[in-house]
Amino acid sequence: MGGDKEVSPEKTEPGAGRRAFLRRRPANLKTWLSSLSKRGGKDHQRRRSIATYIGGFFSLAIAALAIFVLVRTLSHINLVQLRNAIAATSNDQILIAAGLTSLSFLALTGYDAMALLQLRLRVPYTTTALASFTSYAVCFTLGFPLITAGTVRYWIYSEAGLSAAKIASLTVIAGVTYWLGMALIIGVGLLFRGETISNIDHFEPHINTLIGLGVLGSLLAYLAWVSLGHRKARIQGFKLELPGFKLTLGQIVLGVIDLCSAAGVLYALLPAPRALDFFTFATVYVFGCALGIASYAPGGIGVFEATMLKTVPVPSQEDLLASLLLFRIIYYLIPFVLALAILGAHEGFRHWQNLREVMRGGEEEKGDADG
């Protein structure tokens, strides 16, 4: 799978992937993993290695600063007050958080569905939902989405007849959806809440406004660019045809729904009265997510918490830390455990089906021999 990957139309008939999967083993998982580190030519890999070193330096810097802030903050935490803050969280808050978690993961299934539309692939929604939920639940907790989410998707989509190249392309396009949603939320937040956010990022309000205009302007320019014709770009080493205007709009909407739902989970768990309106809080939340991704920390853990602890005004740090702990449990831990259980059940069911096919084939061969 060396070199650039061109996306070409591909259709999968219902049941064809399953029959093909039963007749042959899917491509070796090592091939899938090695393909992620063998993208592009020598010049591209040289540029990529330089960018990797620079990115690694900034990631370490972000992580180190986050650890410093987190340790300094936690050293002043009163454990008794923290326990009381957790106990003070109402059942209504937890139910709202659980409902918004479900909405967020439902929107995430649309990431895969949108990518499949762009790649002109037909896959049952049940398969799409299974691959999307389990891959995101795993990568949100373990980090390294191209590896973790891509591998989980490979296990599931390869049974539907998708090639490793198509699955890799799907993973990258789904990631673009996430970043498009991020860009819109940050841009709008900085534009319309620049003065409030200036108390958080310590920039002048007009600087926040200019940054917001720049982000939104870039987003509009991207929309105009993809609407003028078929556009191709190299992302993560894969040469892809980018979604057109309508699909890109769909990506932005899905990204906003997902991120606002996820932000709503933490917002619902915050103690009352809340010092920030939801619009401002969602912007801060997305910024914390971006820093967590940049740090390469699994699930952004530590970096995200440090960002929230330094930027979200609350009556006490114990109250906010209690909300963050519950958020990690509801939005990360529970879906992760559920995803592992679903993957285990799916794998067991698949092996049982394979065994039945083998047994049925053996009985047919025996019957032919007797006849």
SVG drawing of the C-alpha trace seen along z (x, -y; Angstrom):
<svg xmlns="http://www.w3.org/2000/svg" viewBox="-34 -45 48 88">
<polyline fill="none" stroke="black" stroke-width="0.4" points="0.0,0.0 2.9,-2.4 2.4,-5.8 -0.7,-7.9 -4.2,-6.3 -6.7,-7.4 -10.3,-7.0 -12.4,-5.2 -16.0,-4.3 -16.7,-1.0 -20.0,0.7 -20.6,3.6 -23.6,5.7 -25.5,6.9 -24.0,10.2 -21.2,10.1 -18.7,8.9 -19.7,11.7 -19.4,14.4 -16.0,13.1 -14.9,12.9 -15.9,16.5 -14.1,17.7 -10.8,16.0 -9.0,14.3 -9.1,10.5 -5.9,8.7 -3.3,9.1 -3.6,6.6 0.1,6.0 -0.4,4.8 -3.0,2.3 -0.7,1.0 2.4,0.8 0.5,-1.1 0.0,-3.9 3.8,-4.4 4.6,-4.0 2.6,-6.9 4.1,-9.1 7.5,-9.2 10.9,-9.9 10.6,-13.7 7.2,-13.6 8.5,-11.3 11.5,-13.6 9.2,-16.6 6.9,-14.5 9.8,-13.5 10.8,-17.2 7.1,-18.1 7.0,-15.2 9.9,-16.5 8.5,-20.0 5.1,-18.7 6.6,-16.4 8.4,-19.3 5.2,-21.4 3.2,-18.3 5.7,-17.8 5.6,-21.5 1.8,-21.4 1.9,-18.2 4.6,-19.5 2.7,-22.8 -0.6,-20.9 1.1,-18.6 2.6,-21.6 -0.8,-23.3 -2.7,-20.2 -0.2,-19.2 -0.2,-22.7 -4.0,-22.8 -4.5,-19.3 -2.0,-20.1 -4.6,-22.6 -7.6,-20.2 -9.5,-19.3 -10.6,-15.6 -13.5,-16.0 -14.9,-18.9 -14.3,-16.9 -16.2,-13.9 -19.1,-16.2 -19.1,-17.9 -19.5,-14.5 -22.3,-13.6 -24.0,-16.9 -24.4,-16.1 -28.1,-15.4 -29.7,-12.5 -31.2,-14.9 -27.7,-16.2 -26.4,-12.7 -29.5,-11.8 -29.0,-14.9 -25.3,-14.1 -26.1,-10.5 -28.7,-11.7 -26.3,-14.2 -23.6,-11.5 -25.9,-9.3 -26.7,-12.2 -22.9,-12.9 -22.2,-9.3 -25.2,-9.2 -23.8,-12.2 -20.5,-10.4 -22.1,-7.5 -22.9,-10.2 -19.2,-10.9 -18.7,-7.4 -21.9,-7.6 -20.8,-10.9 -17.4,-9.4 -19.0,-6.4 -21.2,-8.6 -18.0,-10.5 -16.2,-7.2 -19.4,-5.9 -19.6,-2.8 -22.8,-1.1 -22.7,0.4 -25.7,1.2 -26.2,-1.4 -26.0,1.2 -22.4,2.0 -21.7,-1.7 -23.0,-2.4 -21.1,0.5 -17.8,-0.5 -18.3,-4.2 -19.4,-3.8 -16.7,-1.2 -13.9,-3.0 -14.6,-6.4 -15.2,-4.9 -11.8,-3.2 -9.8,-6.0 -11.3,-8.7 -9.9,-6.7 -6.7,-5.3 -5.8,-8.2 -3.9,-7.9 -7.1,-7.8 -5.5,-6.9 -4.2,-3.7 -6.8,-2.8 -10.0,-3.9 -8.6,-2.7 -7.8,0.7 -11.3,1.2 -12.8,0.0 -10.7,2.4 -11.9,5.4 -15.5,4.5 -15.5,3.0 -13.2,5.6 -16.1,8.1 -18.3,5.9 -15.8,6.2 -14.0,2.8 -10.3,2.7 -7.7,1.4 -7.2,-1.6 -10.9,-2.5 -11.0,-2.1 -8.0,-4.3 -9.6,-7.0 -12.8,-6.7 -10.9,-7.3 -9.2,-10.4 -12.4,-11.9 -14.2,-11.3 -11.4,-13.2 -11.9,-16.1 -15.5,-16.3 -14.4,-16.7 -12.0,-19.5 -14.6,-21.3 -17.0,-21.4 -14.2,-22.6 -13.4,-25.4 -16.9,-26.7 -17.5,-26.6 -14.2,-28.3 -14.6,-30.9 -18.2,-31.9 -17.3,-31.8 -14.4,-34.2 -16.4,-36.5 -19.5,-36.8 -18.0,-36.2 -14.6,-37.8 -15.0,-40.1 -16.0,-37.4 -13.3,-35.0 -10.7,-37.8 -11.1,-37.3 -10.1,-33.7 -7.3,-33.8 -6.2,-37.3 -6.2,-38.6 -7.7,-41.9 -11.4,-41.5 -10.6,-42.9 -7.8,-40.3 -10.2,-37.5 -12.6,-39.0 -10.0,-39.1 -8.9,-35.5 -12.6,-34.5 -13.0,-36.3 -9.9,-34.6 -11.1,-31.2 -14.6,-31.7 -13.0,-33.3 -10.8,-30.3 -13.9,-28.0 -15.9,-30.0 -12.9,-29.9 -12.7,-26.2 -16.4,-25.8 -16.1,-28.0 -13.0,-26.0 -14.7,-22.6 -17.9,-23.9 -16.1,-25.0 -15.2,-21.4 -13.7,-18.1 -10.9,-18.9 -8.1,-16.5 -5.7,-16.9 -3.2,-14.8 -4.2,-14.3 -2.2,-12.1 -0.3,-10.9 -3.5,-9.8 -4.5,-11.5 -8.3,-11.9 -11.1,-13.6 -12.6,-16.1 -16.3,-16.2 -18.2,-18.8 -20.3,-21.7 -23.3,-19.8 -21.4,-17.0 -19.0,-19.5 -22.0,-21.4 -23.2,-18.1 -19.8,-17.5 -19.9,-20.9 -23.4,-20.3 -22.5,-16.9 -19.3,-18.2 -21.2,-21.0 -23.9,-18.6 -21.3,-16.2 -19.1,-18.8 -21.9,-20.8 -23.5,-17.6 -20.2,-16.6 -19.7,-20.1 -23.2,-19.9 -22.3,-16.7 -19.7,-18.6 -21.9,-21.8 -24.8,-19.8 -22.5,-18.4 -21.2,-21.8 -22.5,-23.2 -25.1,-26.0 -24.9,-28.9 -22.8,-28.6 -20.6,-31.7 -20.4,-31.1 -23.2,-30.8 -23.2,-27.6 -22.1,-29.4 -18.9,-30.6 -18.4,-27.4 -18.6,-25.3 -15.8,-27.5 -13.6,-26.9 -14.4,-23.2 -13.5,-22.8 -10.3,-24.7 -9.4,-22.3 -10.1,-19.4 -7.8,-20.9 -5.0,-21.2 -5.6,-17.6 -5.3,-16.4 -2.2,-18.4 -0.6,-16.9 -1.1,-13.4 -2.1,-12.4 -4.6,-9.5 -8.0,-11.1 -6.3,-14.4 -6.3,-13.4 -4.5,-15.9 -4.3,-18.5 -8.0,-18.9 -8.5,-19.0 -5.8,-21.6 -7.4,-23.8 -10.8,-23.6 -9.4,-24.2 -7.6,-27.3 -10.3,-28.8 -13.8,-27.9 -14.8,-30.0 -16.5,-28.0 -17.2,-28.5 -14.4,-26.1 -11.8,-24.0 -13.3,-20.9 -16.7,-21.5 -15.1,-21.7 -12.8,-18.7 -15.9,-16.7 -17.6,-17.6 -14.6,-16.6 -14.3,-13.2 -18.0,-12.5 -17.5,-13.7 -14.7,-11.2 -16.8,-8.4 -20.0,-9.2 -18.5,-10.2 -15.3,-8.2 -15.2,-5.2 -18.7,-3.8 -18.7,-4.0 -15.3,-2.4 -16.3,0.5 -19.5,0.9 -17.5,0.8 -15.2,3.6 -18.2,5.7 -19.9,5.1 -16.6,5.9 -16.2,9.1 -19.8,10.2 -19.5,9.3 -16.3,11.3 -17.8,14.3 -20.9,14.1 -18.7,13.9 -16.7,17.0 -19.9,18.9 -21.2,18.0 -17.9,19.1 -18.1,22.4 -21.7,23.0 -20.6,22.3 -17.8,24.8 -20.1,27.4 -22.7,26.9 -20.1,27.2 -18.8,30.4 -22.3,31.9 -22.9,31.0 -19.6,32.6 -20.4,35.7 -23.9,35.9 -22.3,35.6 -19.9,38.3 -22.6,40.6 -24.7,39.9"/>
</svg>
